[in-house]
Amino acid sequence: MVQPQDNRTVLIVDDDPSARAGLKRLLYVVRQELPLRVIEADDAKSAMVTLARESVDCVLLDQHMPGKTGLEWLREVTIIFPSLAVVMVTGDQSAETAVAALRAGASDYLVKGSVTPERLVEVMRAAVGPDRSGRATRCRGAVGRSAESVRPMGVVGGYRLIRELGEGGQSTVYAARPAHDREETGAEYALKLFRMVGLSAEDRRVQTQRFLNEAKSVARIHHPNVIRLVDFGVTPEVGAPYLVQELITGKSLADWIADGNHWGYRRKASILCPLADALQVVHEAGIVHRDIKPENILIAEDLTVKLMDFGIAQMPHSRLTSGAHLLGSPAYMAPESWQSTKIDARSDVFSLGVVAYELLLGVRPFDDESLPKLAMKIINAEFVPPGQRDARLPRVLVELVESMLAADPAGRCPSMAAVAGILREFLDATPAPMPPPRIVRLGKEHLLSAGDTAGERLCPSGGNAPEA
């Protein structure tokens, strides 16, 4: 059943069924003022699984539970979900425990048996009520995006979290500053925190290693078109890996394509060329990116191109990405990725070819709602030739894209250096577009300004000069 958007979800975590029932009765009174949906978990482990699957606003947490105490769970969850409101509701009347809970990030501390409906209404209104910046601070699970927290978001690896930037299936990205930068005079960074919820010990080990592979991959690459890694590590409290990277203002190539950009062929080639240069450096370091797609290509405000997200990069001699699991974005995966054959730098050439096709023509070469059918289209190279999609597309770009999309790696453009070389020759042979003229209004006459060149007069009336 779909809940109304203004409902607040409360998770009760207590191993005592009677205690959970008592809290539910008290929350019934709260529901007269705040629309609530109440769910339950009987221990810390099941609570983490619930957070990974549900959108939760507030947790009512007991202290004494089997396996892991409430305080231990609180310290873990405030790192993984910094914006989640947690209220300790426990029979422990120790002042030391109360202070420790509040220091660990609890919103409030209530003692069982002394909680009145009025007091709980007050606490819940402070935790998730509409007066909290007009909306509840939400903690979402595997899919979705949290609202920006209105309280301090905590410190991870010596970096103070400022606000949430985005959320994916396995990680959340925050804007962050060094914790010692109290005056906020230094640069902001992008801190990517991996969520280790609902995983077995072995899965945690593998996922942590894969995430650290991303850090080690990027740390070895120094190129102006590869996102710069500042720091990385694993939080000592719960073993959650994190990356700290330069924070770039801009938007992804996927957003540019979705917006229906009107770039000319030359501008589009100038986007692809530095990507090929950057990937050549990546390949020379013995790394295969394996997840090249428009979402992982950032266009900064100054139009600098940045390659990012090496989260599933294949390291030399690594076995983490082998086996039956498909790692990558299906529409951009090379045929050999589907056939469990050897993956090498030419697989990235294919993926960049898919990106090039989409950037130049506005549609992906391979698309199907059925994953098996999509795989067969890629394996058999079943795509509309780029020259048929756009008869004006320069022949050199048509031939380059077709070569990059060859099903057989042996027939593919052999390297990113070769791709960059062809693009550079095209750019050198194609004149840059001239800027539009400035128009000066004098009465009823429109005159070109004195500084305009003869070339600019070819584009009158303030229109944009045509771009190749």
Backbone torsions as a table, in degrees:
resi	resn	phi	psi	omega
1	MET	NA	131.2	179.9
2	VAL	-80.7	127.5	-179.0
3	GLN	-85.5	150.1	175.2
4	PRO	-58.4	150.6	-174.6
5	GLN	-63.7	-27.5	-176.6
6	ASP	-89.5	2.8	175.5
7	ASN	-69.1	142.0	174.2
8	ARG	-105.1	134.2	-179.0
9	THR	-99.5	126.0	-179.9
10	VAL	-114.5	129.1	178.1
11	LEU	-106.4	119.8	175.6
12	ILE	-93.8	124.4	-179.9
13	VAL	-118.0	105.4	-178.1
14	ASP	-159.8	136.1	-178.8
15	ASP	-81.1	-7.6	-178.6
16	ASP	-97.3	111.8	-179.2
17	PRO	-58.4	-37.0	-179.1
18	SER	-67.9	-34.9	177.7
19	ALA	-67.6	-40.0	177.6
20	ARG	-63.8	-40.7	179.6
21	ALA	-64.2	-39.4	178.8
22	GLY	-64.1	-41.3	178.2
23	LEU	-66.5	-35.9	178.4
24	LYS	-64.3	-37.0	177.9
25	ARG	-65.7	-41.1	177.8
26	LEU	-65.4	-39.0	-179.7
27	LEU	-67.7	-21.9	176.4
28	TYR	-60.8	-36.9	177.3
29	VAL	-67.8	-42.0	179.7
30	VAL	-60.4	-34.7	-176.6
31	ARG	-66.3	-14.3	175.4
32	GLN	-69.9	-23.8	-179.4
33	GLU	-109.5	-33.7	-179.1
34	LEU	-124.2	128.4	176.9
35	PRO	-69.1	116.5	-175.9
36	LEU	-124.6	147.8	167.4
37	ARG	-118.2	126.6	-174.1
38	VAL	-109.2	128.1	174.5
39	ILE	-126.4	165.3	-171.9
40	GLU	-132.6	155.5	170.5
41	ALA	-145.8	144.1	-174.5
42	ASP	-101.3	-0.4	174.0
43	ASP	-159.9	174.4	-175.4
44	ALA	-64.6	-39.3	-177.6
45	LYS	-63.9	-48.4	-179.9
46	SER	-67.2	-28.2	176.9
47	ALA	-65.6	-40.8	178.1
48	MET	-64.0	-41.3	177.8
49	VAL	-61.5	-40.9	178.8
50	THR	-62.8	-42.5	179.3
51	LEU	-63.5	-32.0	179.6
52	ALA	-71.3	-22.7	-174.8
53	ARG	-106.9	-26.5	-172.3
54	GLU	-110.9	161.2	170.9
55	SER	-97.1	110.8	-171.0
56	VAL	-119.1	136.7	179.1
57	ASP	-96.4	-36.1	-173.8
58	CYS	-150.6	146.2	176.5
59	VAL	-119.2	131.2	170.0
60	LEU	-100.7	113.7	-164.4
61	LEU	-118.6	129.3	173.4
62	ASP	-82.3	159.3	179.0
63	GLN	-91.0	-49.3	-173.3
64	HIS	-94.6	103.9	179.5
65	MET	-137.6	154.5	178.9
66	PRO	-69.7	144.9	175.9
67	GLY	89.0	-51.0	-177.7
68	LYS	-153.3	132.8	179.9
69	THR	-74.1	164.0	178.1
70	GLY	-60.9	-39.0	179.1
71	LEU	-63.6	-42.9	178.1
72	GLU	-61.9	-43.5	179.3
73	TRP	-65.8	-40.0	-180.0
74	LEU	-60.9	-45.2	179.9
75	ARG	-61.7	-35.0	179.5
76	GLU	-73.0	-46.6	-172.6
77	VAL	-71.7	-30.1	180.0
78	THR	-72.7	-18.3	174.0
79	ILE	-82.2	-43.3	-177.2
80	ILE	-75.4	-40.2	-179.8
81	PHE	-125.5	77.2	-173.3
82	PRO	-61.6	-24.1	-175.3
83	SER	-91.6	1.3	-177.3
84	LEU	-78.9	132.7	175.7
85	ALA	-83.9	126.5	180.0
86	VAL	-125.6	124.4	177.2
87	VAL	-112.1	122.0	176.2
88	MET	-77.8	125.7	175.6
89	VAL	-127.5	101.1	-168.7
90	THR	-144.4	161.2	175.6
91	GLY	-82.8	-5.1	-179.3
92	ASP	-75.5	112.6	-178.1
93	GLN	-94.9	9.8	-177.9
94	SER	-67.3	129.1	177.4
95	ALA	-64.7	-34.8	179.7
96	GLU	-62.7	-41.6	179.1
97	THR	-65.9	-40.5	179.8
98	ALA	-62.2	-45.2	179.5
99	VAL	-64.1	-42.7	179.8
100	ALA	-62.1	-38.9	180.0
101	ALA	-65.8	-44.2	-179.3
102	LEU	-66.9	-37.5	177.1
103	ARG	-67.2	-30.9	-179.8
104	ALA	-77.4	-9.3	176.0
105	GLY	119.5	5.4	178.4
106	ALA	-64.4	141.9	178.1
107	SER	-74.0	-32.4	-179.7
108	ASP	-162.1	169.6	-178.3
109	TYR	-135.8	116.1	-178.5
110	LEU	-118.4	144.5	179.1
111	VAL	-101.9	128.4	179.7
112	LYS	-57.8	144.5	178.8
113	GLY	90.8	-19.6	179.6
114	SER	-116.9	8.2	-178.4
115	VAL	-86.1	118.2	176.9
116	THR	-95.4	157.6	176.8
117	PRO	-56.6	-39.1	-179.0
118	GLU	-64.1	-41.7	179.6
119	ARG	-66.1	-40.2	-179.7
120	LEU	-67.5	-36.8	176.0
121	VAL	-60.2	-43.9	-180.0
122	GLU	-62.0	-44.7	-178.5
123	VAL	-66.6	-43.6	-177.6
124	MET	-69.4	-34.8	177.6
125	ARG	-64.3	-39.3	178.3
126	ALA	-68.6	-33.3	-175.8
127	ALA	-79.5	-44.1	-172.4
128	VAL	-135.9	8.8	-175.8
129	GLY	-70.9	166.6	-177.6
130	PRO	-66.4	-17.6	179.1
131	ASP	-78.1	-1.4	178.3
132	ARG	-88.1	81.1	-176.5
133	SER	54.8	29.7	174.1
134	GLY	82.0	-4.5	179.7
135	ARG	-161.1	162.1	178.5
136	ALA	-76.9	147.6	172.2
137	THR	-82.9	114.6	-171.3
138	ARG	-98.6	148.6	171.7
139	CYS	-116.2	113.3	-177.4
140	ARG	-99.6	160.4	-179.4
141	GLY	-87.3	-131.5	-169.9
142	ALA	-68.8	-25.8	-178.1
143	VAL	-127.6	139.8	176.4
144	GLY	124.5	-173.8	-177.1
145	ARG	-141.6	128.6	-178.6
146	SER	-75.0	151.5	170.7
147	ALA	-73.5	156.3	179.9
148	GLU	-65.5	135.5	-178.5
149	SER	-70.5	147.5	177.5
150	VAL	-106.1	7.2	174.6
151	ARG	-126.1	165.5	-179.9
152	PRO	-52.8	136.4	-172.4
153	MET	-93.9	-0.4	175.7
154	GLY	98.9	178.5	-178.0
155	VAL	-123.0	134.1	178.1
156	VAL	-128.5	120.3	175.2
157	GLY	56.1	33.8	-179.8
158	GLY	84.1	11.6	178.9
159	TYR	-123.4	132.3	-179.9
160	ARG	-88.3	122.4	-179.7
161	LEU	-74.5	133.5	-175.9
162	ILE	-106.0	-50.1	-178.6
163	ARG	-158.7	158.6	178.3
164	GLU	-84.2	136.3	179.2
165	LEU	-103.2	-31.2	-178.3
166	GLY	-179.2	166.2	-176.6
167	GLU	-142.9	135.3	177.2
168	GLY	-118.5	-168.6	-176.4
169	GLY	-65.4	-29.4	-174.7
170	GLN	-128.1	-1.2	-176.0
171	SER	-151.7	162.7	175.4
172	THR	-127.1	140.6	-179.3
173	VAL	-111.5	131.0	-179.5
174	TYR	-122.0	150.9	163.8
175	ALA	-77.8	137.3	-174.9
176	ALA	-146.1	156.8	173.8
177	ARG	-129.1	155.8	173.1
178	PRO	-55.8	137.9	-175.2
179	ALA	-60.2	-27.5	-179.0
180	HIS	-78.5	-10.3	-178.2
181	ASP	-85.0	70.0	-176.4
182	ARG	-69.3	-28.4	-178.6
183	GLU	-86.9	-1.5	176.9
184	GLU	54.7	47.0	179.0
185	THR	-98.4	-16.6	-177.6
186	GLY	-89.1	-175.8	-177.4
187	ALA	-76.2	152.2	170.5
188	GLU	-89.3	149.7	178.3
189	TYR	-124.5	166.0	173.7
190	ALA	-100.7	116.9	179.4
191	LEU	-105.8	121.4	-179.1
192	LYS	-104.0	116.7	-176.5
193	LEU	-110.9	124.5	-177.1
194	PHE	-85.7	132.9	-179.4
195	ARG	-89.7	119.2	-178.5
196	MET	-105.1	64.4	-176.4
197	VAL	-114.1	144.0	176.1
198	GLY	65.5	25.4	-177.4
199	LEU	-112.9	146.6	173.3
200	SER	-73.2	168.5	179.9
201	ALA	-59.8	-39.9	-180.0
202	GLU	-68.2	-41.4	177.6
203	ASP	-63.3	-38.8	177.2
204	ARG	-60.2	-44.0	-178.9
205	ARG	-62.1	-46.1	-178.2
206	VAL	-66.7	-44.8	-178.9
207	GLN	-65.1	-39.5	178.0
208	THR	-63.0	-43.4	179.3
209	GLN	-63.9	-40.3	179.6
210	ARG	-64.6	-41.6	-179.8
211	PHE	-66.1	-41.5	178.2
212	LEU	-67.2	-27.8	174.3
213	ASN	-59.5	-38.6	177.6
214	GLU	-60.1	-45.4	-179.2
215	ALA	-63.1	-46.7	-178.6
216	LYS	-65.4	-36.0	178.5
217	SER	-61.6	-53.0	-175.8
218	VAL	-67.5	-35.3	-178.8
219	ALA	-62.6	-26.3	-178.7
220	ARG	-86.1	-7.4	-175.9
221	ILE	-106.4	127.3	176.0
222	HIS	-125.9	100.7	-177.4
223	HIS	-152.8	139.9	-177.4
224	PRO	-63.3	-16.5	-179.1
225	ASN	-107.7	16.9	172.5
226	VAL	-118.4	132.1	-178.4
227	ILE	-55.8	135.6	-173.9
228	ARG	-86.2	128.4	177.2
229	LEU	-87.7	129.1	-178.8
230	VAL	-98.1	-40.9	-174.7
231	ASP	-162.9	162.8	172.9
232	PHE	-160.5	163.3	179.9
233	GLY	174.4	-167.1	178.8
234	VAL	-131.3	129.7	-179.4
235	THR	-64.3	130.3	-177.2
236	PRO	-67.3	-25.9	-175.5
237	GLU	-67.7	-47.4	-173.1
238	VAL	-129.5	2.7	178.9
239	GLY	70.1	33.4	178.1
240	ALA	-91.3	119.1	-179.9
241	PRO	-70.3	151.9	177.0
242	TYR	-146.4	153.7	174.7
243	LEU	-123.3	144.9	173.7
244	VAL	-121.3	119.3	-176.2
245	GLN	-127.3	163.9	175.5
246	GLU	-60.3	143.4	-179.9
247	LEU	-98.6	115.2	-176.8
248	ILE	-107.1	129.9	175.5
249	THR	-86.8	125.3	-179.0
250	GLY	167.3	-157.4	175.9
251	LYS	-145.9	162.6	-175.0
252	SER	-73.2	158.8	175.4
253	LEU	-61.9	-30.9	177.2
254	ALA	-60.2	-40.3	178.5
255	ASP	-66.9	-40.3	178.2
256	TRP	-60.5	-44.4	-179.2
257	ILE	-66.0	-43.1	-179.2
258	ALA	-64.0	-31.2	179.7
259	ASP	-75.5	-2.7	179.7
260	GLY	67.6	48.9	-176.7
261	ASN	-57.1	152.2	-177.3
262	HIS	-110.6	30.0	175.9
263	TRP	-62.0	147.9	174.1
264	GLY	-82.5	176.0	-177.2
265	TYR	-61.7	-36.9	-177.7
266	ARG	-65.7	-44.3	179.1
267	ARG	-62.7	-40.8	179.7
268	LYS	-65.3	-39.5	176.7
269	ALA	-65.0	-33.5	179.6
270	SER	-72.1	-17.2	172.3
271	ILE	-79.3	-41.5	-175.8
272	LEU	-73.2	-34.7	-174.0
273	CYS	-61.4	-51.0	178.6
274	PRO	-65.5	-27.6	175.2
275	LEU	-64.4	-43.6	178.1
276	ALA	-64.0	-41.0	176.9
277	ASP	-60.0	-45.7	-178.8
278	ALA	-63.7	-42.8	-178.7
279	LEU	-69.1	-28.4	174.8
280	GLN	-63.4	-41.5	176.9
281	VAL	-64.5	-41.0	177.4
282	VAL	-59.5	-45.7	-178.6
283	HIS	-67.7	-35.8	178.2
284	GLU	-65.2	-22.6	175.7
285	ALA	-83.9	2.4	178.5
286	GLY	82.2	21.5	-176.2
287	ILE	-114.3	136.6	171.3
288	VAL	-108.7	124.4	-174.3
289	HIS	-65.7	-51.8	174.4
290	ARG	74.5	-0.1	177.8
291	ASP	-143.2	48.1	178.4
292	ILE	-78.5	121.0	179.2
293	LYS	-160.4	162.7	-176.8
294	PRO	-57.4	-32.3	179.9
295	GLU	-65.6	-23.1	-179.0
296	ASN	-100.4	16.9	176.8
297	ILE	-122.9	120.1	-176.1
298	LEU	-105.1	134.5	174.1
299	ILE	-107.1	110.3	-178.4
300	ALA	-71.6	169.7	-178.6
301	GLU	-61.2	-29.8	177.9
302	ASP	-88.9	12.4	178.4
303	LEU	71.3	13.4	171.2
304	THR	-68.4	137.5	-179.1
305	VAL	-94.7	133.8	-179.8
306	LYS	-128.4	127.0	173.9
307	LEU	-90.0	133.4	-177.1
308	MET	-139.9	177.2	174.2
309	ASP	62.6	82.2	174.0
310	PHE	-96.3	31.9	-171.4
311	GLY	-60.5	-25.5	179.8
312	ILE	-122.1	26.6	-178.8
313	ALA	-58.6	141.5	178.7
314	GLN	-92.3	111.6	179.6
315	MET	-81.7	158.1	176.6
316	PRO	-57.0	131.0	177.6
317	HIS	66.1	10.2	180.0
318	SER	-77.9	142.5	177.0
319	ARG	-113.2	6.4	-175.3
320	LEU	-68.5	-28.3	-177.2
321	THR	-106.7	15.8	177.3
322	SER	-96.3	174.7	177.8
323	GLY	100.9	-156.2	-170.5
324	ALA	-84.5	-10.2	-174.7
325	HIS	-83.8	131.7	175.3
326	LEU	-84.4	121.9	179.2
327	LEU	-116.1	119.3	-178.1
328	GLY	140.9	-178.2	177.8
329	SER	-103.6	116.1	-166.6
330	PRO	-48.4	-45.3	-175.0
331	ALA	-66.9	-14.6	-176.8
332	TYR	-112.6	3.9	-176.6
333	MET	-81.8	140.0	179.1
334	ALA	-71.1	156.2	179.9
335	PRO	-53.7	-39.8	-178.0
336	GLU	-66.6	-22.9	176.5
337	SER	-68.1	-32.0	178.6
338	TRP	-79.7	-25.2	-172.9
339	GLN	-99.6	7.4	177.7
340	SER	57.0	32.0	175.2
341	THR	-98.6	-178.9	-173.6
342	LYS	-61.2	132.6	177.4
343	ILE	-102.9	131.7	175.8
344	ASP	-144.7	-166.9	-175.1
345	ALA	-59.0	-27.8	-179.4
346	ARG	-67.5	-21.7	175.1
347	SER	-66.6	-38.3	175.0
348	ASP	-67.1	-34.2	176.5
349	VAL	-59.2	-44.2	178.6
350	PHE	-60.9	-47.8	-177.9
351	SER	-61.4	-41.4	177.0
352	LEU	-66.6	-30.3	174.8
353	GLY	-63.1	-39.0	176.3
354	VAL	-64.1	-42.9	178.0
355	VAL	-62.1	-43.2	-179.7
356	ALA	-61.6	-44.5	178.2
357	TYR	-58.1	-47.4	-177.8
358	GLU	-66.3	-40.1	-179.8
359	LEU	-67.6	-43.5	-176.5
360	LEU	-73.2	-32.7	-170.6
361	LEU	-116.3	-11.6	176.5
362	GLY	85.1	-1.8	177.6
363	VAL	-136.1	155.7	176.9
364	ARG	-81.0	146.6	179.9
365	PRO	-70.1	-30.1	-178.3
366	PHE	-123.4	127.0	-179.8
367	ASP	-157.3	133.4	176.3
368	ASP	-167.6	140.2	178.8
369	GLU	-68.8	-24.5	178.6
370	SER	-89.0	122.1	-179.5
371	LEU	-62.2	-44.4	177.3
372	PRO	-60.8	-39.8	179.0
373	LYS	-67.4	-38.4	176.7
374	LEU	-61.2	-44.5	179.9
375	ALA	-59.7	-43.1	-178.8
376	MET	-66.8	-36.6	177.1
377	LYS	-62.6	-41.2	-179.8
378	ILE	-69.2	-46.0	-178.2
379	ILE	-61.8	-37.1	-178.2
380	ASN	-94.3	5.8	179.7
381	ALA	53.5	47.2	-179.9
382	GLU	-91.9	91.2	177.3
383	PHE	-143.5	155.3	177.9
384	VAL	-71.5	124.1	180.0
385	PRO	-54.3	138.3	-176.6
386	PRO	-57.8	-32.5	178.8
387	GLY	-66.6	-25.8	176.0
388	GLN	-78.8	-31.4	177.3
389	ARG	-67.5	-39.5	-177.2
390	ASP	-145.6	104.9	-177.4
391	ALA	-66.9	-17.3	-179.5
392	ARG	-86.6	-10.6	-177.9
393	LEU	-60.3	125.0	-178.3
394	PRO	-53.4	140.3	-174.2
395	ARG	-57.9	-37.1	-178.1
396	VAL	-63.5	-35.4	178.3
397	LEU	-74.7	-35.9	175.8
398	VAL	-58.6	-50.1	-176.8
399	GLU	-66.9	-36.7	179.5
400	LEU	-64.4	-48.5	-178.3
401	VAL	-63.4	-42.9	179.2
402	GLU	-62.3	-37.5	178.1
403	SER	-67.5	-40.6	180.0
404	MET	-66.4	-27.7	-177.0
405	LEU	-96.3	14.4	177.4
406	ALA	-61.1	134.4	-178.0
407	ALA	-65.8	-37.3	179.9
408	ASP	-87.8	120.7	179.8
409	PRO	-55.2	-31.1	-179.5
410	ALA	-67.0	-25.1	179.9
411	GLY	-97.3	4.1	-176.4
412	ARG	-86.2	157.6	171.2
413	CYS	-50.7	124.8	-162.9
414	PRO	-69.2	-25.2	-175.4
415	SER	-158.3	165.4	175.4
416	MET	-68.4	-28.4	176.5
417	ALA	-63.1	-40.1	178.1
418	ALA	-66.5	-41.0	177.8
419	VAL	-60.7	-48.7	-179.3
420	ALA	-62.2	-37.6	179.9
421	GLY	-62.8	-43.4	179.3
422	ILE	-65.8	-42.4	179.2
423	LEU	-64.7	-38.7	-179.7
424	ARG	-66.7	-39.1	176.8
425	GLU	-62.8	-40.4	178.0
426	PHE	-63.4	-43.5	-179.4
427	LEU	-65.4	-40.1	179.9
428	ASP	-66.2	-31.8	-176.9
429	ALA	-88.0	-9.1	-177.0
430	THR	-109.4	117.9	-178.5
431	PRO	-64.6	143.4	177.1
432	ALA	-67.2	146.5	179.8
433	PRO	-66.2	145.9	178.5
434	MET	-85.2	145.0	178.7
435	PRO	-67.7	153.8	178.2
436	PRO	-68.1	151.5	179.9
437	PRO	-72.6	155.0	172.4
438	ARG	-90.8	133.4	-176.6
439	ILE	-102.9	130.6	177.0
440	VAL	-107.7	124.7	-180.0
441	ARG	-89.9	122.0	174.6
442	LEU	-127.8	98.6	-176.9
443	GLY	63.4	-124.9	-178.9
444	LYS	-95.5	-0.3	-176.3
445	GLU	-98.7	144.0	174.8
446	HIS	-108.1	115.9	-178.1
447	LEU	-117.3	143.4	172.2
448	LEU	-69.5	143.0	178.7
449	SER	-66.8	158.5	-172.1
450	ALA	-61.1	-26.8	-176.7
451	GLY	-83.6	-3.3	-176.7
452	ASP	-72.0	144.1	-178.7
453	THR	-92.7	168.7	178.2
454	ALA	-61.7	-35.6	179.6
455	GLY	-62.5	-37.4	-178.6
456	GLU	-68.0	-23.9	-179.4
457	ARG	-69.0	-11.3	177.4
458	LEU	-75.0	-11.3	-178.8
459	CYS	-123.8	75.9	-174.6
460	PRO	-77.1	177.0	172.4
461	SER	61.2	26.4	173.9
462	GLY	75.2	7.4	-179.9
463	GLY	-74.7	163.6	178.8
464	ASN	-77.4	137.2	175.6
465	ALA	-63.8	138.6	-179.4
466	PRO	-64.5	141.2	179.5
467	GLU	-109.9	140.3	179.9
468	ALA	-65.7	NA	NA
